[in-house]
Amino acid sequence: MKQIRSITIFLSIAIFAVSCAKSNEVDSGGLFASVLATPVNDGTVSVVNMKTNDGISYQGTCYDSFKNVFSGTSISGTTFYNATLGFLHVAPPMESEKSSKSTCSSLGFPGSGILEKDSNDNFEYRLYYCNTDVGACSYKGIQASGI
């Protein structure tokens, strides 16, 4: 009888421990939905990301022409940043990301941009690069990133 009681207590504790186990995954669906539900209309049209290893040479990425795929409406750079790039993200010390009121072309990014979608297919945007391979990053682009 003591053995059955011990087994019952052990099983109860084991079931309780398993039911209280936490997952390391972050459920960000609600936060993402709230960002989309309250768009920021601050006049920003691009998001600039710049990285440097030495303070002399830079690698940059610029995003603009944002569109919500589901509604087909244009969204601001800040809304795009909050929902994707800046979403639970902290940039390392030699990297900076900011939204800007200038287009990527006017910030000196070469080319006409590549039409892309984010990993969840929620947004369409144009993607521009600057680096030693495609063209040096302009002072305007570096300044817009806040680095």
Chimera marker file (.cmm) of the C-alpha trace (Angstrom):
<marker_set name="trace">
<marker id="1" x="0.000" y="0.000" z="0.000" r="1" g="1" b="0" radius="0.5"/>
<marker id="2" x="2.870" y="2.367" z="0.816" r="1" g="1" b="0" radius="0.5"/>
<marker id="3" x="4.380" y="1.639" z="-2.585" r="1" g="1" b="0" radius="0.5"/>
<marker id="4" x="1.177" y="2.576" z="-4.434" r="1" g="1" b="0" radius="0.5"/>
<marker id="5" x="0.934" y="5.781" z="-2.448" r="1" g="1" b="0" radius="0.5"/>
<marker id="6" x="4.580" y="6.678" z="-3.234" r="1" g="1" b="0" radius="0.5"/>
<marker id="7" x="4.066" y="5.947" z="-6.938" r="1" g="1" b="0" radius="0.5"/>
<marker id="8" x="0.894" y="8.059" z="-6.985" r="1" g="1" b="0" radius="0.5"/>
<marker id="9" x="2.659" y="10.997" z="-5.314" r="1" g="1" b="0" radius="0.5"/>
<marker id="10" x="5.644" y="10.675" z="-7.674" r="1" g="1" b="0" radius="0.5"/>
<marker id="11" x="3.380" y="10.612" z="-10.759" r="1" g="1" b="0" radius="0.5"/>
<marker id="12" x="1.417" y="13.620" z="-9.498" r="1" g="1" b="0" radius="0.5"/>
<marker id="13" x="4.610" y="15.617" z="-9.012" r="1" g="1" b="0" radius="0.5"/>
<marker id="14" x="5.946" y="14.555" z="-12.435" r="1" g="1" b="0" radius="0.5"/>
<marker id="15" x="2.722" y="15.545" z="-14.210" r="1" g="1" b="0" radius="0.5"/>
<marker id="16" x="2.662" y="18.887" z="-12.394" r="1" g="1" b="0" radius="0.5"/>
<marker id="17" x="6.312" y="19.578" z="-13.300" r="1" g="1" b="0" radius="0.5"/>
<marker id="18" x="5.716" y="18.789" z="-16.977" r="1" g="1" b="0" radius="0.5"/>
<marker id="19" x="2.612" y="20.976" z="-17.132" r="1" g="1" b="0" radius="0.5"/>
<marker id="20" x="4.546" y="23.914" z="-15.649" r="1" g="1" b="0" radius="0.5"/>
<marker id="21" x="7.481" y="23.638" z="-18.072" r="1" g="1" b="0" radius="0.5"/>
<marker id="22" x="8.160" y="26.811" z="-20.050" r="1" g="1" b="0" radius="0.5"/>
<marker id="23" x="9.077" y="27.128" z="-23.678" r="1" g="1" b="0" radius="0.5"/>
<marker id="24" x="12.005" y="29.311" z="-24.739" r="1" g="1" b="0" radius="0.5"/>
<marker id="25" x="10.082" y="30.534" z="-27.769" r="1" g="1" b="0" radius="0.5"/>
<marker id="26" x="8.789" y="34.085" z="-27.762" r="1" g="1" b="0" radius="0.5"/>
<marker id="27" x="5.178" y="34.466" z="-28.818" r="1" g="1" b="0" radius="0.5"/>
<marker id="28" x="5.313" y="37.755" z="-30.632" r="1" g="1" b="0" radius="0.5"/>
<marker id="29" x="2.110" y="37.384" z="-32.644" r="1" g="1" b="0" radius="0.5"/>
<marker id="30" x="0.083" y="39.689" z="-30.405" r="1" g="1" b="0" radius="0.5"/>
<marker id="31" x="2.745" y="42.386" z="-30.371" r="1" g="1" b="0" radius="0.5"/>
<marker id="32" x="3.143" y="42.174" z="-34.162" r="1" g="1" b="0" radius="0.5"/>
<marker id="33" x="-0.634" y="42.482" z="-34.619" r="1" g="1" b="0" radius="0.5"/>
<marker id="34" x="-0.758" y="45.519" z="-32.325" r="1" g="1" b="0" radius="0.5"/>
<marker id="35" x="2.019" y="47.210" z="-34.338" r="1" g="1" b="0" radius="0.5"/>
<marker id="36" x="0.033" y="46.701" z="-37.536" r="1" g="1" b="0" radius="0.5"/>
<marker id="37" x="-3.200" y="47.804" z="-35.883" r="1" g="1" b="0" radius="0.5"/>
<marker id="38" x="-1.678" y="51.134" z="-34.836" r="1" g="1" b="0" radius="0.5"/>
<marker id="39" x="0.460" y="52.321" z="-37.763" r="1" g="1" b="0" radius="0.5"/>
<marker id="40" x="2.754" y="55.302" z="-37.280" r="1" g="1" b="0" radius="0.5"/>
<marker id="41" x="2.185" y="58.054" z="-39.853" r="1" g="1" b="0" radius="0.5"/>
<marker id="42" x="5.249" y="60.177" z="-39.170" r="1" g="1" b="0" radius="0.5"/>
<marker id="43" x="6.293" y="60.842" z="-42.770" r="1" g="1" b="0" radius="0.5"/>
<marker id="44" x="9.198" y="58.392" z="-42.783" r="1" g="1" b="0" radius="0.5"/>
<marker id="45" x="9.685" y="56.618" z="-46.110" r="1" g="1" b="0" radius="0.5"/>
<marker id="46" x="12.809" y="54.508" z="-45.543" r="1" g="1" b="0" radius="0.5"/>
<marker id="47" x="14.804" y="52.551" z="-42.982" r="1" g="1" b="0" radius="0.5"/>
<marker id="48" x="18.613" y="52.716" z="-43.080" r="1" g="1" b="0" radius="0.5"/>
<marker id="49" x="20.997" y="50.198" z="-41.508" r="1" g="1" b="0" radius="0.5"/>
<marker id="50" x="24.756" y="50.879" z="-41.441" r="1" g="1" b="0" radius="0.5"/>
<marker id="51" x="27.619" y="48.770" z="-40.104" r="1" g="1" b="0" radius="0.5"/>
<marker id="52" x="31.294" y="49.595" z="-39.718" r="1" g="1" b="0" radius="0.5"/>
<marker id="53" x="34.216" y="47.668" z="-38.305" r="1" g="1" b="0" radius="0.5"/>
<marker id="54" x="36.748" y="50.473" z="-38.315" r="1" g="1" b="0" radius="0.5"/>
<marker id="55" x="34.813" y="53.750" z="-38.563" r="1" g="1" b="0" radius="0.5"/>
<marker id="56" x="36.198" y="54.316" z="-42.073" r="1" g="1" b="0" radius="0.5"/>
<marker id="57" x="34.534" y="51.740" z="-44.331" r="1" g="1" b="0" radius="0.5"/>
<marker id="58" x="30.788" y="51.127" z="-44.168" r="1" g="1" b="0" radius="0.5"/>
<marker id="59" x="28.265" y="48.538" z="-45.339" r="1" g="1" b="0" radius="0.5"/>
<marker id="60" x="24.694" y="49.693" z="-45.628" r="1" g="1" b="0" radius="0.5"/>
<marker id="61" x="21.224" y="48.408" z="-46.342" r="1" g="1" b="0" radius="0.5"/>
<marker id="62" x="18.271" y="50.643" z="-47.069" r="1" g="1" b="0" radius="0.5"/>
<marker id="63" x="14.592" y="49.710" z="-47.293" r="1" g="1" b="0" radius="0.5"/>
<marker id="64" x="11.843" y="51.853" z="-48.838" r="1" g="1" b="0" radius="0.5"/>
<marker id="65" x="8.557" y="51.717" z="-50.815" r="1" g="1" b="0" radius="0.5"/>
<marker id="66" x="6.790" y="49.726" z="-48.079" r="1" g="1" b="0" radius="0.5"/>
<marker id="67" x="3.450" y="48.103" z="-48.747" r="1" g="1" b="0" radius="0.5"/>
<marker id="68" x="1.260" y="45.904" z="-46.551" r="1" g="1" b="0" radius="0.5"/>
<marker id="69" x="0.668" y="42.809" z="-48.717" r="1" g="1" b="0" radius="0.5"/>
<marker id="70" x="-2.745" y="42.002" z="-47.205" r="1" g="1" b="0" radius="0.5"/>
<marker id="71" x="-4.342" y="45.431" z="-47.526" r="1" g="1" b="0" radius="0.5"/>
<marker id="72" x="-2.234" y="46.784" z="-50.405" r="1" g="1" b="0" radius="0.5"/>
<marker id="73" x="-1.742" y="50.060" z="-48.543" r="1" g="1" b="0" radius="0.5"/>
<marker id="74" x="1.526" y="51.929" z="-48.170" r="1" g="1" b="0" radius="0.5"/>
<marker id="75" x="2.986" y="52.117" z="-44.678" r="1" g="1" b="0" radius="0.5"/>
<marker id="76" x="5.576" y="54.382" z="-43.089" r="1" g="1" b="0" radius="0.5"/>
<marker id="77" x="9.194" y="53.475" z="-42.495" r="1" g="1" b="0" radius="0.5"/>
<marker id="78" x="8.634" y="53.583" z="-38.746" r="1" g="1" b="0" radius="0.5"/>
<marker id="79" x="5.733" y="51.107" z="-38.930" r="1" g="1" b="0" radius="0.5"/>
<marker id="80" x="7.865" y="48.766" z="-41.073" r="1" g="1" b="0" radius="0.5"/>
<marker id="81" x="10.811" y="49.110" z="-38.666" r="1" g="1" b="0" radius="0.5"/>
<marker id="82" x="8.651" y="48.459" z="-35.602" r="1" g="1" b="0" radius="0.5"/>
<marker id="83" x="7.015" y="45.409" z="-37.190" r="1" g="1" b="0" radius="0.5"/>
<marker id="84" x="10.126" y="43.783" z="-38.676" r="1" g="1" b="0" radius="0.5"/>
<marker id="85" x="13.672" y="45.078" z="-38.205" r="1" g="1" b="0" radius="0.5"/>
<marker id="86" x="13.354" y="46.777" z="-34.835" r="1" g="1" b="0" radius="0.5"/>
<marker id="87" x="10.925" y="44.217" z="-33.506" r="1" g="1" b="0" radius="0.5"/>
<marker id="88" x="12.615" y="42.949" z="-30.302" r="1" g="1" b="0" radius="0.5"/>
<marker id="89" x="16.051" y="43.764" z="-31.782" r="1" g="1" b="0" radius="0.5"/>
<marker id="90" x="19.023" y="45.603" z="-30.346" r="1" g="1" b="0" radius="0.5"/>
<marker id="91" x="21.767" y="46.604" z="-32.791" r="1" g="1" b="0" radius="0.5"/>
<marker id="92" x="25.402" y="45.959" z="-31.828" r="1" g="1" b="0" radius="0.5"/>
<marker id="93" x="27.633" y="48.978" z="-30.999" r="1" g="1" b="0" radius="0.5"/>
<marker id="94" x="29.098" y="49.408" z="-34.500" r="1" g="1" b="0" radius="0.5"/>
<marker id="95" x="25.710" y="49.125" z="-36.212" r="1" g="1" b="0" radius="0.5"/>
<marker id="96" x="22.791" y="51.520" z="-36.345" r="1" g="1" b="0" radius="0.5"/>
<marker id="97" x="19.255" y="51.391" z="-37.750" r="1" g="1" b="0" radius="0.5"/>
<marker id="98" x="16.862" y="54.308" z="-38.086" r="1" g="1" b="0" radius="0.5"/>
<marker id="99" x="13.872" y="55.352" z="-40.111" r="1" g="1" b="0" radius="0.5"/>
<marker id="100" x="14.295" y="58.362" z="-42.401" r="1" g="1" b="0" radius="0.5"/>
<marker id="101" x="12.119" y="60.886" z="-44.227" r="1" g="1" b="0" radius="0.5"/>
<marker id="102" x="14.319" y="60.548" z="-47.352" r="1" g="1" b="0" radius="0.5"/>
<marker id="103" x="14.171" y="57.817" z="-49.985" r="1" g="1" b="0" radius="0.5"/>
<marker id="104" x="17.073" y="55.402" z="-50.346" r="1" g="1" b="0" radius="0.5"/>
<marker id="105" x="18.019" y="56.956" z="-53.705" r="1" g="1" b="0" radius="0.5"/>
<marker id="106" x="18.185" y="60.453" z="-52.214" r="1" g="1" b="0" radius="0.5"/>
<marker id="107" x="20.403" y="59.064" z="-49.427" r="1" g="1" b="0" radius="0.5"/>
<marker id="108" x="22.915" y="57.975" z="-52.079" r="1" g="1" b="0" radius="0.5"/>
<marker id="109" x="22.201" y="54.255" z="-52.300" r="1" g="1" b="0" radius="0.5"/>
<marker id="110" x="23.057" y="53.039" z="-55.831" r="1" g="1" b="0" radius="0.5"/>
<marker id="111" x="20.647" y="51.312" z="-58.205" r="1" g="1" b="0" radius="0.5"/>
<marker id="112" x="16.885" y="51.123" z="-58.334" r="1" g="1" b="0" radius="0.5"/>
<marker id="113" x="16.435" y="48.635" z="-55.504" r="1" g="1" b="0" radius="0.5"/>
<marker id="114" x="15.370" y="45.007" z="-55.472" r="1" g="1" b="0" radius="0.5"/>
<marker id="115" x="11.691" y="44.224" z="-54.824" r="1" g="1" b="0" radius="0.5"/>
<marker id="116" x="11.563" y="41.927" z="-51.781" r="1" g="1" b="0" radius="0.5"/>
<marker id="117" x="9.102" y="40.479" z="-49.243" r="1" g="1" b="0" radius="0.5"/>
<marker id="118" x="9.760" y="39.926" z="-45.557" r="1" g="1" b="0" radius="0.5"/>
<marker id="119" x="10.098" y="36.357" z="-44.262" r="1" g="1" b="0" radius="0.5"/>
<marker id="120" x="6.421" y="36.167" z="-43.259" r="1" g="1" b="0" radius="0.5"/>
<marker id="121" x="5.139" y="37.665" z="-46.551" r="1" g="1" b="0" radius="0.5"/>
<marker id="122" x="3.463" y="40.550" z="-44.694" r="1" g="1" b="0" radius="0.5"/>
<marker id="123" x="5.316" y="43.386" z="-46.450" r="1" g="1" b="0" radius="0.5"/>
<marker id="124" x="6.764" y="44.278" z="-49.834" r="1" g="1" b="0" radius="0.5"/>
<marker id="125" x="9.629" y="46.760" z="-50.026" r="1" g="1" b="0" radius="0.5"/>
<marker id="126" x="12.593" y="47.839" z="-52.134" r="1" g="1" b="0" radius="0.5"/>
<marker id="127" x="16.037" y="46.875" z="-50.870" r="1" g="1" b="0" radius="0.5"/>
<marker id="128" x="19.232" y="48.825" z="-51.626" r="1" g="1" b="0" radius="0.5"/>
<marker id="129" x="22.853" y="48.134" z="-50.682" r="1" g="1" b="0" radius="0.5"/>
<marker id="130" x="26.051" y="50.141" z="-50.396" r="1" g="1" b="0" radius="0.5"/>
<marker id="131" x="29.467" y="48.580" z="-49.842" r="1" g="1" b="0" radius="0.5"/>
<marker id="132" x="32.813" y="48.205" z="-51.584" r="1" g="1" b="0" radius="0.5"/>
<marker id="133" x="31.291" y="45.875" z="-54.218" r="1" g="1" b="0" radius="0.5"/>
<marker id="134" x="28.253" y="47.875" z="-55.400" r="1" g="1" b="0" radius="0.5"/>
<marker id="135" x="29.231" y="51.440" z="-54.500" r="1" g="1" b="0" radius="0.5"/>
<marker id="136" x="30.509" y="53.347" z="-51.508" r="1" g="1" b="0" radius="0.5"/>
<marker id="137" x="28.051" y="54.471" z="-48.860" r="1" g="1" b="0" radius="0.5"/>
<marker id="138" x="27.334" y="58.187" z="-49.045" r="1" g="1" b="0" radius="0.5"/>
<marker id="139" x="27.734" y="60.572" z="-46.145" r="1" g="1" b="0" radius="0.5"/>
<marker id="140" x="23.958" y="61.229" z="-46.271" r="1" g="1" b="0" radius="0.5"/>
<marker id="141" x="23.217" y="57.518" z="-45.827" r="1" g="1" b="0" radius="0.5"/>
<marker id="142" x="25.710" y="57.150" z="-42.988" r="1" g="1" b="0" radius="0.5"/>
<marker id="143" x="24.308" y="60.240" z="-41.283" r="1" g="1" b="0" radius="0.5"/>
<marker id="144" x="20.694" y="59.032" z="-41.716" r="1" g="1" b="0" radius="0.5"/>
<marker id="145" x="21.517" y="55.751" z="-39.966" r="1" g="1" b="0" radius="0.5"/>
<marker id="146" x="22.681" y="57.610" z="-36.879" r="1" g="1" b="0" radius="0.5"/>
<marker id="147" x="26.018" y="55.831" z="-36.665" r="1" g="1" b="0" radius="0.5"/>
<link id1="1" id2="2" r="1" g="1" b="0" radius="0.2"/>
<link id1="2" id2="3" r="1" g="1" b="0" radius="0.2"/>
<link id1="3" id2="4" r="1" g="1" b="0" radius="0.2"/>
<link id1="4" id2="5" r="1" g="1" b="0" radius="0.2"/>
<link id1="5" id2="6" r="1" g="1" b="0" radius="0.2"/>
<link id1="6" id2="7" r="1" g="1" b="0" radius="0.2"/>
<link id1="7" id2="8" r="1" g="1" b="0" radius="0.2"/>
<link id1="8" id2="9" r="1" g="1" b="0" radius="0.2"/>
<link id1="9" id2="10" r="1" g="1" b="0" radius="0.2"/>
<link id1="10" id2="11" r="1" g="1" b="0" radius="0.2"/>
<link id1="11" id2="12" r="1" g="1" b="0" radius="0.2"/>
<link id1="12" id2="13" r="1" g="1" b="0" radius="0.2"/>
<link id1="13" id2="14" r="1" g="1" b="0" radius="0.2"/>
<link id1="14" id2="15" r="1" g="1" b="0" radius="0.2"/>
<link id1="15" id2="16" r="1" g="1" b="0" radius="0.2"/>
<link id1="16" id2="17" r="1" g="1" b="0" radius="0.2"/>
<link id1="17" id2="18" r="1" g="1" b="0" radius="0.2"/>
<link id1="18" id2="19" r="1" g="1" b="0" radius="0.2"/>
<link id1="19" id2="20" r="1" g="1" b="0" radius="0.2"/>
<link id1="20" id2="21" r="1" g="1" b="0" radius="0.2"/>
<link id1="21" id2="22" r="1" g="1" b="0" radius="0.2"/>
<link id1="22" id2="23" r="1" g="1" b="0" radius="0.2"/>
<link id1="23" id2="24" r="1" g="1" b="0" radius="0.2"/>
<link id1="24" id2="25" r="1" g="1" b="0" radius="0.2"/>
<link id1="25" id2="26" r="1" g="1" b="0" radius="0.2"/>
<link id1="26" id2="27" r="1" g="1" b="0" radius="0.2"/>
<link id1="27" id2="28" r="1" g="1" b="0" radius="0.2"/>
<link id1="28" id2="29" r="1" g="1" b="0" radius="0.2"/>
<link id1="29" id2="30" r="1" g="1" b="0" radius="0.2"/>
<link id1="30" id2="31" r="1" g="1" b="0" radius="0.2"/>
<link id1="31" id2="32" r="1" g="1" b="0" radius="0.2"/>
<link id1="32" id2="33" r="1" g="1" b="0" radius="0.2"/>
<link id1="33" id2="34" r="1" g="1" b="0" radius="0.2"/>
<link id1="34" id2="35" r="1" g="1" b="0" radius="0.2"/>
<link id1="35" id2="36" r="1" g="1" b="0" radius="0.2"/>
<link id1="36" id2="37" r="1" g="1" b="0" radius="0.2"/>
<link id1="37" id2="38" r="1" g="1" b="0" radius="0.2"/>
<link id1="38" id2="39" r="1" g="1" b="0" radius="0.2"/>
<link id1="39" id2="40" r="1" g="1" b="0" radius="0.2"/>
<link id1="40" id2="41" r="1" g="1" b="0" radius="0.2"/>
<link id1="41" id2="42" r="1" g="1" b="0" radius="0.2"/>
<link id1="42" id2="43" r="1" g="1" b="0" radius="0.2"/>
<link id1="43" id2="44" r="1" g="1" b="0" radius="0.2"/>
<link id1="44" id2="45" r="1" g="1" b="0" radius="0.2"/>
<link id1="45" id2="46" r="1" g="1" b="0" radius="0.2"/>
<link id1="46" id2="47" r="1" g="1" b="0" radius="0.2"/>
<link id1="47" id2="48" r="1" g="1" b="0" radius="0.2"/>
<link id1="48" id2="49" r="1" g="1" b="0" radius="0.2"/>
<link id1="49" id2="50" r="1" g="1" b="0" radius="0.2"/>
<link id1="50" id2="51" r="1" g="1" b="0" radius="0.2"/>
<link id1="51" id2="52" r="1" g="1" b="0" radius="0.2"/>
<link id1="52" id2="53" r="1" g="1" b="0" radius="0.2"/>
<link id1="53" id2="54" r="1" g="1" b="0" radius="0.2"/>
<link id1="54" id2="55" r="1" g="1" b="0" radius="0.2"/>
<link id1="55" id2="56" r="1" g="1" b="0" radius="0.2"/>
<link id1="56" id2="57" r="1" g="1" b="0" radius="0.2"/>
<link id1="57" id2="58" r="1" g="1" b="0" radius="0.2"/>
<link id1="58" id2="59" r="1" g="1" b="0" radius="0.2"/>
<link id1="59" id2="60" r="1" g="1" b="0" radius="0.2"/>
<link id1="60" id2="61" r="1" g="1" b="0" radius="0.2"/>
<link id1="61" id2="62" r="1" g="1" b="0" radius="0.2"/>
<link id1="62" id2="63" r="1" g="1" b="0" radius="0.2"/>
<link id1="63" id2="64" r="1" g="1" b="0" radius="0.2"/>
<link id1="64" id2="65" r="1" g="1" b="0" radius="0.2"/>
<link id1="65" id2="66" r="1" g="1" b="0" radius="0.2"/>
<link id1="66" id2="67" r="1" g="1" b="0" radius="0.2"/>
<link id1="67" id2="68" r="1" g="1" b="0" radius="0.2"/>
<link id1="68" id2="69" r="1" g="1" b="0" radius="0.2"/>
<link id1="69" id2="70" r="1" g="1" b="0" radius="0.2"/>
<link id1="70" id2="71" r="1" g="1" b="0" radius="0.2"/>
<link id1="71" id2="72" r="1" g="1" b="0" radius="0.2"/>
<link id1="72" id2="73" r="1" g="1" b="0" radius="0.2"/>
<link id1="73" id2="74" r="1" g="1" b="0" radius="0.2"/>
<link id1="74" id2="75" r="1" g="1" b="0" radius="0.2"/>
<link id1="75" id2="76" r="1" g="1" b="0" radius="0.2"/>
<link id1="76" id2="77" r="1" g="1" b="0" radius="0.2"/>
<link id1="77" id2="78" r="1" g="1" b="0" radius="0.2"/>
<link id1="78" id2="79" r="1" g="1" b="0" radius="0.2"/>
<link id1="79" id2="80" r="1" g="1" b="0" radius="0.2"/>
<link id1="80" id2="81" r="1" g="1" b="0" radius="0.2"/>
<link id1="81" id2="82" r="1" g="1" b="0" radius="0.2"/>
<link id1="82" id2="83" r="1" g="1" b="0" radius="0.2"/>
<link id1="83" id2="84" r="1" g="1" b="0" radius="0.2"/>
<link id1="84" id2="85" r="1" g="1" b="0" radius="0.2"/>
<link id1="85" id2="86" r="1" g="1" b="0" radius="0.2"/>
<link id1="86" id2="87" r="1" g="1" b="0" radius="0.2"/>
<link id1="87" id2="88" r="1" g="1" b="0" radius="0.2"/>
<link id1="88" id2="89" r="1" g="1" b="0" radius="0.2"/>
<link id1="89" id2="90" r="1" g="1" b="0" radius="0.2"/>
<link id1="90" id2="91" r="1" g="1" b="0" radius="0.2"/>
<link id1="91" id2="92" r="1" g="1" b="0" radius="0.2"/>
<link id1="92" id2="93" r="1" g="1" b="0" radius="0.2"/>
<link id1="93" id2="94" r="1" g="1" b="0" radius="0.2"/>
<link id1="94" id2="95" r="1" g="1" b="0" radius="0.2"/>
<link id1="95" id2="96" r="1" g="1" b="0" radius="0.2"/>
<link id1="96" id2="97" r="1" g="1" b="0" radius="0.2"/>
<link id1="97" id2="98" r="1" g="1" b="0" radius="0.2"/>
<link id1="98" id2="99" r="1" g="1" b="0" radius="0.2"/>
<link id1="99" id2="100" r="1" g="1" b="0" radius="0.2"/>
<link id1="100" id2="101" r="1" g="1" b="0" radius="0.2"/>
<link id1="101" id2="102" r="1" g="1" b="0" radius="0.2"/>
<link id1="102" id2="103" r="1" g="1" b="0" radius="0.2"/>
<link id1="103" id2="104" r="1" g="1" b="0" radius="0.2"/>
<link id1="104" id2="105" r="1" g="1" b="0" radius="0.2"/>
<link id1="105" id2="106" r="1" g="1" b="0" radius="0.2"/>
<link id1="106" id2="107" r="1" g="1" b="0" radius="0.2"/>
<link id1="107" id2="108" r="1" g="1" b="0" radius="0.2"/>
<link id1="108" id2="109" r="1" g="1" b="0" radius="0.2"/>
<link id1="109" id2="110" r="1" g="1" b="0" radius="0.2"/>
<link id1="110" id2="111" r="1" g="1" b="0" radius="0.2"/>
<link id1="111" id2="112" r="1" g="1" b="0" radius="0.2"/>
<link id1="112" id2="113" r="1" g="1" b="0" radius="0.2"/>
<link id1="113" id2="114" r="1" g="1" b="0" radius="0.2"/>
<link id1="114" id2="115" r="1" g="1" b="0" radius="0.2"/>
<link id1="115" id2="116" r="1" g="1" b="0" radius="0.2"/>
<link id1="116" id2="117" r="1" g="1" b="0" radius="0.2"/>
<link id1="117" id2="118" r="1" g="1" b="0" radius="0.2"/>
<link id1="118" id2="119" r="1" g="1" b="0" radius="0.2"/>
<link id1="119" id2="120" r="1" g="1" b="0" radius="0.2"/>
<link id1="120" id2="121" r="1" g="1" b="0" radius="0.2"/>
<link id1="121" id2="122" r="1" g="1" b="0" radius="0.2"/>
<link id1="122" id2="123" r="1" g="1" b="0" radius="0.2"/>
<link id1="123" id2="124" r="1" g="1" b="0" radius="0.2"/>
<link id1="124" id2="125" r="1" g="1" b="0" radius="0.2"/>
<link id1="125" id2="126" r="1" g="1" b="0" radius="0.2"/>
<link id1="126" id2="127" r="1" g="1" b="0" radius="0.2"/>
<link id1="127" id2="128" r="1" g="1" b="0" radius="0.2"/>
<link id1="128" id2="129" r="1" g="1" b="0" radius="0.2"/>
<link id1="129" id2="130" r="1" g="1" b="0" radius="0.2"/>
<link id1="130" id2="131" r="1" g="1" b="0" radius="0.2"/>
<link id1="131" id2="132" r="1" g="1" b="0" radius="0.2"/>
<link id1="132" id2="133" r="1" g="1" b="0" radius="0.2"/>
<link id1="133" id2="134" r="1" g="1" b="0" radius="0.2"/>
<link id1="134" id2="135" r="1" g="1" b="0" radius="0.2"/>
<link id1="135" id2="136" r="1" g="1" b="0" radius="0.2"/>
<link id1="136" id2="137" r="1" g="1" b="0" radius="0.2"/>
<link id1="137" id2="138" r="1" g="1" b="0" radius="0.2"/>
<link id1="138" id2="139" r="1" g="1" b="0" radius="0.2"/>
<link id1="139" id2="140" r="1" g="1" b="0" radius="0.2"/>
<link id1="140" id2="141" r="1" g="1" b="0" radius="0.2"/>
<link id1="141" id2="142" r="1" g="1" b="0" radius="0.2"/>
<link id1="142" id2="143" r="1" g="1" b="0" radius="0.2"/>
<link id1="143" id2="144" r="1" g="1" b="0" radius="0.2"/>
<link id1="144" id2="145" r="1" g="1" b="0" radius="0.2"/>
<link id1="145" id2="146" r="1" g="1" b="0" radius="0.2"/>
<link id1="146" id2="147" r="1" g="1" b="0" radius="0.2"/>
</marker_set>
